[in-house]
């Protein structure tokens, strides 16, 4: 298996990668139908798999050592400034949520004698400072939040401890513990401790139900439920919902979205890859090549998609032109003109491609989660502190107070999350559940979703296809050296 370049080479890239990571959030970037059906898992859908868990090796720590001190202050180094460890001012924004965390910290101190102190460092400074401190044998803290693109570098450099090295296989994190999950998988081990919450970070395929009905088409939710929601059917829907007016002007397009977001879903839904399991780029895989060809057919050959706009917000939003289908981040669903059409917005997993055998239709990046630096003593105790801090919702939420046992369950958590936010972004609760099912049950981990250079690559090639600057085959070949250079920078023999 390939591995990251040597420590010296990686260290020389630290500052550049940290800056890139800091930019990661600024992407270049009427026929009556019955209401859509309630979500049911298709009979031929394979059970959920977790690639990160499948990749772990068989080496686990022995039973953890007993707590060796009555009190301990944990230093948590982070670039996120919204942490508080004191009784909050009731006038601040969202005081109930902050108070919930504060009360939980008091419980932890009373039960274990543990407390936490947060040290906040600027996003583009934290990784270089972290590397320097650990190499010097004086880690910045017991817990560290790293930019997502830096986790794999830190793991290969041996600067953070693998969970398998100190958490025994019998620990609930490896099985049914809802509150924490292993993340940052690399070469058979995990290096981060994520919040095991609903995944709402992947891409959404939404659609305007009113425009679908106006075209005389069956609601896509029915097709998905019957296992008939495929690329071929999707193309037919785009053709029927792309409308040219009498004067030859385009009235309505079938599809809209950022090129790299759409391509990411197309690659996933055809069982392609951005980065393969053996750490090569996946742009030469037949499944991935076919995804680019599908993108070309929509945007170049048949002109079924909205043309390229050199602003990611306009590509994500609907602007002044209606679009039947759109790919976007979930958080933008209520944003701009689309927010005025929520009563018409439906959601469905992306259709499956012709080469799809897994049932997965979405690619996930690693979920963010704190890591434990090399040199920190008794890391299992640190992990326990993180786990206990995740329990704030479980013990102190409204759902916990209303529960007969005084404790929120997983079902409470799911319902609160969906009803509190996700369900407000779609016309019906069932639409939200379908989208979440695609994100949580039909998604697989791809390292390429965390490598910003590959995201830029998808954006650039997708934009060139949308602007008719070459065919997918020509552009993939033209960028092949650049792909190889990214691999040479990130991974090497």
N, C-alpha and C positions, 0 to 999 in steps of 0.2 A: 504494500500500500504506500502511496505517496505521502510525504510529510511536508510541513512548512520548512522554509529555508532556515539556515542556521540562526542561532541567537544573534550573532553580530549583524547579519543581513536584516533580520526582522527588527532589531532595535533601531537600525537606521531608517526603517519605515514608520516607526511609531508615531512621530509627529505628523507626518503626512496623513497617515490613516486616521489619526485623531481628528484632524481638520476635516477630512472627508466625512467622517462619522458625524461631525457637528453639522454638516450640510445635509445630512440624510433626510431631514424633515422639510427641505426646500427643494423639491423635485423639479427637474428641468421640465422640465415637463410641459247603423249600429244594430249589431245582432245581439240579442239578449243571451247571456250565458248565466248559468247558475253560479252562485258564489264558488270560489275555488275550493277544492277538497281539503279537509284536514290532512296534515302531513302523516303519511304512513311510509315506513321504510319499504322500498320495493323488495319483492321476494328474492330477486337475484342480486341484491346488494350485499357485498361481502361484509363481514363484521368489521368493526373499527379496528384499525391497527395503529400502533404508535411506533413509528420508525425509530424514534430516539430510544425507546425501551428495547426494541428488537436489536439495536446495534450494540447494547452494552455487553461486556464480556462476563465471564463467570467468576471474577475475582472480587470478593467483597470483604469488608472489614469484619473482624471478630466482634463479639458483643462489646458495646461501648463501655468505656471506663466509668466508674462511679463518679458522681460530682465530687470534686476535691476541694471546693471552697464554698463557704456559706453565701458569699456575695460576689458579684462580678459585674463590672461595667463593660458593656460591649460598645466599641467605637465603630460606627457605621459610616463609611466614607461614600459620598454620593454626589452626583451633579444635579440632582433634583431638589429644588429649594423648598418643597412644601411639607417638610417633616417638622413635627413639633413633639416635644416630650414634656410639656408642661400643661397645666390646666388652661384651656384656651379662653381668650377673651370672647364673651358671648356676642360681641358686635361684629366679629369677623365673618367672612363668607363661609357658609356651610358649617356652623358651629357644632351641629349635632354629630356630623361625621368625625370631626376632629375630637370631640368629647368622647366618642365611642372608642377611639384609639387610646386616648388618655386613660380612660377607666380600665381598659385592658392591660395597659402597662402597670397600673397599680396592682392588678390581680397577679401579674407575673412577679412583681417584686415581693408581694406577700407570700406567694407560693414557693418561689425559688431564690429570692434574694438577688434577682437580676435586674439591671437597668440598662438603658441604651443612651448613647450620646451621638448625635449626628454631626458630621463635619462635611460642609458643602464646598465643593471645588468646581470651578468652571468646567463646562462640558468638554471644551477643546484642550483643557489642561490636565484632566484627571488621569488619562491613560499614561502619558509620559511621566507624570509624578509617581504614579503607581509602580511603573516598571523600575524607575530609579530606586524607589524605597525598598522594594522586595529584593532587588539584586544586591542592595547594600545590607540586607538582613534585618531591616527595620520597617516592616510593612506599615502602611499608613493607618490601618485599622484592622479590626477583626472581620469586618464585612465590607465588601466593596461593590458598588454598582458601576459596571463598565459600559461604554457604548457597545451596542450589539456587534458591530463589525470587529471589535477588539477581543471578544471572548476566545475565538479560535487561536488568535495569536498568543494570548496569555496562556492558553492551555498547552500549546506546543512548546512554549518557552519554559513551561514548568513553573509558572508564577502563581497559579491557582491550584487548589487541591481538588482532585476528582472525588466525587461523592462516594464512589465505590470504595475508595481507600479508607473511609472512616464510618460509613453508614452500613450496618449489616443487612444482608439480604432479607431478613425477616421484618425490617422496618416498614411501616405502612406507606412510606413515600414510593416504594416500588410497586404498590398494588392499588389499594382502594382509598388512600388518604385524599379526600377531596381538596384539602386546604393547601397542600404543597405538592409539587411535581418536579421530577428531574428535568433539566433543560440543558442547552448548550452541549449537545452530543458531538463527540469527536473521537474517532478511532477506538470505539468500544466503551467509552466512559462518558460521564456527564459532569459538568463543571458549574452549573448554576442551579439555584433553587427557586423555581417559579411559583407564582400563585396559580393553583389549579382552578381557573375560572373559565367562564365561557369565552371561547375565542371569537372576538369581534374585530380582529385586526386584518383579516384577509380581504380579498376583493369581492364585491357584490355584483351579481348580474340582476339588475332591476328592470322593470318594464312598465309601460303605461297601459293599464288594463283597458282604459277607455279607447285608446288607439288600436289595441288588438281587437276589441269588439267591433270598432268601426270598420275594420278590414274584413269582418266576417270570419275571424279565425277563432279556433278553440283556445281557451286559456292554457298557457304553457304548463300550469300546475297539473292539469289533467294528464298531459302527455308525460310529464316527469313521473307521475304516480304510476302510470302504466309501463314505464320503462321505454318510452318512445321518443324521449327528448334527446335527439342526436344532432350532430352537425348538419346533416342533410336536411332535416326538418327545420332547423334554425335558419339555414339559408333560404328556404322557401318563405319563412316568416319575414325575413329581411326584405325579400323581393316584394312581398305583398304590402309591406308597410313603408317602402320607399316610394314617394309620390312626387311626380313631376307635374307642374301646373300647365294649363293650356298655352301659356306663353313660353314654355320651355324652362322656366325657372324651377329649382328644387323647392318643394313645399315641405317635405318631410323626409328625413333619413331613417334607415332601419336601425343603425347602431352608432353609438358615440362613446368616446372614452380616451384615456391616455394610452398611447401605443404600448408602453411597457406593461401596463396593467392588463390590457386585453391579451397581449402575447403571453403573459405569464399564465393566464387561465387557459388559453388555447394549448400551450405546451403541457400543462398539467392534465387537461382533459383528454389528451391523446397519449398519455403515459410517456411523455418526453421528459427531459430534465434540463435544467440550467447548468448544474454541476452534478456529475454522476457520483455514484457511491465510491468509486475508486479515485475520486478527486480529479477528474478531467472535465473540461467543459463539454456540455451535451449538445452543442450546436450542429454536430455532424450525425447525430442519431436520426434514423429514418423517421421516428415519431416526432422529433422536434422539427425536422425539415418540413414535414407535412403540415405542422402547425403554422409555420411561416407561409407556406403556400395557401393555407386556408385564409390567413390574414390578408394576403395579396388578393385572393379572389374577392373578398368582401370590399376592400378599400380601393383596389386598383382596377381589377378586371371588370367587375360589375358595378362599381361605384354605389355600393349599398350603405357605406358608412360616411359619417360627416368628415369633410376634409380636415387636414392637419391645421391646427392653430398653434402659434408659438407662445402659448401660455397655458400651463397645466390647469388653471382654474376654469378657463373657458371650455377646455376639453372635458373636464369633469362635470361642470354644470351644463344646463340645457340651453343657456343663452336665449336668443329670441326665436329659435327654431325647434319645433317639437321633434323628438326622437323616440321611436317605439321602444328600443332597448338601450341600456347604458351600463357600462362597467365603471365602478367607482369604489372608493373607500367608503365603508359604512357611515363614517361620521359626516360625510358630505350629503347624505340623503335628504336631510332637512334644510339644506343650505341653498340660498339663492332662489331662482325661479322654480326649481324643483320642489322646494319646500312648500310652495303654494299649491302643489298638486298631490300632496300626500294621500289624499283620499282615493287617488287612482293608482298609486304606486304598488305594484306587485313584486314579489321576489321568488326566485327559483334557482337551484344549483345550475352551474354551467352545463350545457349539453355535452354528451360524450362523443369523442372522436372515433374514427373507424379503427384505430389501433388500440383502443382502450380495452384492457383485460382486467384491470385492478378495481374498477368502479370509482377510483378517486378522480375528482374534477377540480381540485384546488391545491396550490402549493403554499406551504406555510414557512415563514421564517422562524427562527428559534424564538421562543417566548422569553421576554426579559426576566431576569431574576438575579439576585445578588450572589456573589461568589465569595469563597473564603481563601484569602491569600496564603501562599506558602509561608511557613514560619509561625503561623498563628497556632497557639497551644490549645489542646482539647477541642478540635474542630467539631466533634459531635455535639458538644455543649453549645457551640455557636449555632449549629443547625437547629438544635432544640429551641433556642431563643427565637430564631426566625420563624419557626413553626408556630410557637406560642403567639407571636405578634400577628400571625395571619388569622387568629381566632377571633379578632375583634367583632366581625360581623356575626359570628356564631353565637357569641354570648351577649352582645349588647345592641343588636339591631331591633327594630320594631318587631320583626318576625320572631326573634327570640323571646321578647316580652309577651307576645301573644301566644306562644307555644305552650302546650300543656306541660311540657317538661322543662320549660324555661330555657330552651336552647334551640337555635335555628338548625334545621336539617339541610341537607344538600338540596332537597326539593324546594325548601323555602328560599335558598340562595338563588337557584335557577329562576324561580318565578319572580323574585324581586328584581333580578337583573333584567329579565326580559320585559316585564310589565313596566319597569321603571324607565326604560330607555328604548330598547330594541323595538318593541311593539309600537312605539310612537312614530317610527320611521316608515311604516308600511300601512297599506289600507286595512289589513287584517292581521290578527295575531298569527294566523296560520302562515302568512307570507314570511313573517319574521322567523318562525320556527323552521321553515324550509331553508331559508338562507343560512341560519345557524347550523342546521344539519349538514349542509354542504361544507361549511367552514370547520366543523368539529368532527364529523364522522367520515367525510369524503375528502380529507386533506392529508397530504404527506409532507414531511420535512424535506427541504432542499436547501443545501448550504448556499446555493447561488442567490437565494432570496435575501441573504445577509451580506453578500459581497456587492458593494455599491457600484463597482466598475461594471459588473455584469448587468445591473439595472440600467446604468447609463447606456450600455451596449444595446439592450432591448429597446430603449427609448429612441436611440439614434437610428437603428435599422428600421424600426417600425415607422418612424417619421419619414424616412426616405421612401419607404414603400407607399405611404399615404400621399406623398408628393410626387409619385410616379418617377422617381429618380433611378429606377432600376428594378429588376425582378428580384424576388426573394433569393433565388439561386445566385444571381450576380452579386447581390449585396452581402450574402453570407460568405461568398468566396472573397470579396473585396476586404472584408473585415476579419478574415481568418487569421492573419498575422497578429492583429490586435487581440483576438481571442487567445491565441497562444501566448502572447506577452502577458496577459492578465494571469493566465495559469502559471507562467514562469515567475511572476512576481509573488503570487499568493501561495503557490505550491511548486515543489520541485522534487526531482528524484533524490 
